[in-house]
Amino acid sequence: MVHQPEMSGAGVGVCAKIADFALRKPAPSFPAEALRAAALQLLDTMGIVIAAAPMEAGRIARETAALLYGTGASRHSARMLFDGRRVSVAGAAFAAATQTDNLDGHDGYSPTKGHMGVAMVPALAALAEAAPQLTGPEALASLVIGYEIAGRAGIALHATVSDYHTSGAWNALGVAAMAARFIGLDDGEFRHALGIAEYHGPRSQMMREIATPTMLHDGSGMGALVGLSAAVLAGNGFAGAPAITVEAPEVAHYWEDLGRFWQVTRQYIKPYPICRWAHAAIDGTRALCLAHRLAPAQIARVRVNSFHHAAALFAGMPDTTSKAQYSLAFAVATMIIHGRIGVEHISGAGLEDAAVAAMLKRIEVVESARHSARFPEGRWADVRIETMDGRVLESGDVHARGGPEAPFTPDDIIEKYMEFAAPVLGQARAAAIRDRILGLTMRESRFGDLASLLYDPPASQRHDAA
């Protein structure tokens, strides 16, 4: 029996409201707009999970899960996405979230300064392994719950602490809420699960990772691991309440609109596998090059003005994929040279591209107080290009594409998914996954029909293993 701390005060009332939302709100009562958005977020994130499967960080994460996070109880086991080996449900979520986190092309939410789907999608896939009758709408509703709770926990955390923590710190609470719904925790156990998830969530320093980019990225692998572990711990009687980002009086107003305002419908979709902070600069450069039909040889100098965090991104020619994804000047140079930024540009031979390295020397990045004042609500930049023949071309203020300010259409998201998924899985399997994810909004759909496509490794991976 879980020892229940005294439940009194407004904070406990907030937690009770969240528990009612997470544990008992039926899928048919979620707005159709929110479920459709969740399906598109799932599709977008799954494309990044797939594209990241052959990458070194994903391979290491899966090997580590197999070594450290096995399980003796089948109800707490799950297969790893695009790998197939069975580990604990927490281990499976950890592996896929770490894998996804290391290809920075997944969705995000500006007010949180971070990302939700990177942890919520792996958690859903892992939890669904023990729920073969899970309907499509219920799977999407669970995903929405994770997004809504993680997003508000993230905003509350940023508003009440001095350091800038990675997404894993608050993603842990969203994952714990999803797991609580699947496991069937009661309200008291749910409260403890949130407290455990917050306490053990990885409060890793984001700007430390920006200064020295590595495979640590945004902490979401550990956030997923902690969130799932928290729910299981609470279900077994482990006490950990309260969660301060939920129950502290100063954060109560961040939870008032839960169930009325749907954050899942306000996510941004990334057109490039690059830190979102660089996207406005990339988009401004892209627009000028297209509008004036600029060839790389015509460009003499590029000046990018952006906000403080964008100006702090990696400045040189990267020698690792992690540095490439946390770059700005390199990303702008890549866009000028290639007209797009794909996985091939931030890995392998792309890190030794002589034309990009030469263009990089012509690019200057400067902080603008005007743009810094609008962060994190917006990610703004303006770009000035001087041409070899003496013209000066200016983009004006540009906001990154893909968010509510300049949204992608469903067709844009589908096209992006296929661009990332098809080279790894092949056109037929990628298209089958696409169709089944988009079909999850149908009442008669089953998540298991999608799950049957998610575990076998890509053909190239099977060949490597052999």
LINMO-V753269 format. One record per backbone hydrogen bond with DSSP energy under -0.5 kcal/mol. NH is the residue of the N-H (numbers start at 1). CO is the residue of the C=O. If there is no record, write none. Layout:
NH:CO, NH:CO
//
This chain:
4:2, 5:3, 8:6, 13:9, 14:10, 15:11, 16:12, 17:13, 18:14, 19:15, 20:16, 21:17, 22:18, 23:19, 24:19, 24:20, 25:20, 25:21, 26:24, 29:26, 30:27, 35:31, 36:32, 37:33, 38:34, 39:35, 40:36, 41:37, 42:38, 43:39, 44:40, 45:41, 46:42, 47:43, 48:44, 49:45, 50:46, 51:47, 52:48, 53:49, 53:50, 55:52, 59:55, 60:56, 61:57, 62:58, 63:59, 64:60, 65:61, 66:62, 67:63, 68:64, 69:65, 74:72, 76:73, 77:74, 78:87, 80:85, 82:454, 83:80, 83:455, 84:80, 87:78, 88:69, 89:76, 92:88, 93:89, 94:90, 95:91, 96:92, 97:93, 98:94, 99:95, 100:96, 101:97, 102:98, 103:100, 105:103, 108:268, 109:114, 112:109, 113:109, 113:110, 114:109, 119:116, 120:116, 121:117, 123:119, 124:120, 125:121, 126:122, 127:123, 128:124, 129:125, 129:126, 130:127, 131:128, 134:131, 136:445, 139:135, 140:136, 141:137, 142:138, 143:139, 144:140, 145:141, 146:142, 147:143, 148:144, 149:145, 150:146, 151:147, 152:148, 153:149, 154:150, 155:151, 156:152, 157:153, 158:154, 159:155, 160:156, 160:157, 161:157, 165:163, 166:204, 168:218, 169:166, 170:167, 171:167, 172:168, 173:170, 174:170, 175:171, 176:172, 177:173, 178:174, 179:175, 180:176, 181:177, 182:178, 183:179, 184:180, 185:180, 190:186, 191:187, 192:188, 193:189, 194:190, 195:191, 196:192, 197:193, 198:194, 199:195, 200:196, 201:197, 203:201, 204:202, 206:164, 206:204, 209:205, 210:206, 211:207, 212:208, 213:210, 217:214, 219:216, 223:219, 224:220, 225:221, 226:222, 227:223, 228:224, 229:225, 230:226, 231:227, 232:228, 233:229, 234:230, 235:231, 236:232, 236:233, 237:234, 238:233, 244:242, 246:243, 247:243, 248:244, 251:248, 252:249, 254:251, 255:252, 256:253, 258:255, 260:257, 261:257, 262:260, 263:261, 265:262, 266:263, 267:264, 268:108, 269:402, 274:272, 275:325, 278:275, 279:276, 280:276, 282:278, 283:279, 284:280, 285:281, 286:282, 287:283, 288:284, 289:285, 290:286, 291:287, 292:288, 293:290, 294:289, 298:295, 299:296, 300:298, 300:386, 301:386, 302:362, 303:384, 304:364, 305:303, 305:382, 306:304, 306:366, 307:380, 311:307, 312:308, 313:310, 314:326, 318:316, 324:320, 325:321, 326:322, 327:324, 328:314, 332:328, 333:329, 334:330, 335:331, 336:332, 337:333, 338:334, 339:334, 339:335, 345:342, 346:342, 346:343, 350:344, 350:347, 351:348, 352:349, 353:350, 354:352, 357:353, 358:354, 359:355, 360:356, 361:357, 361:358, 362:359, 363:360, 364:302, 366:304, 368:306, 372:368, 373:369, 374:371, 375:372, 378:374, 380:378, 381:398, 382:305, 384:303, 385:393, 386:301, 387:385, 387:391, 388:298, 390:387, 393:385, 395:383, 398:381, 400:379, 402:406, 403:400, 406:403, 407:404, 408:402, 413:409, 414:410, 415:411, 416:412, 417:413, 418:414, 419:415, 420:416, 421:417, 422:418, 424:421, 425:421, 426:422, 430:426, 431:427, 432:428, 433:429, 434:430, 435:431, 436:432, 437:433, 438:434, 439:435, 440:437, 441:438, 442:439, 445:442, 447:134, 448:134, 449:446, 450:446, 450:447, 451:447, 452:448, 453:450, 454:451, 462:458, 463:459, 464:460, 465:461, 466:462
//
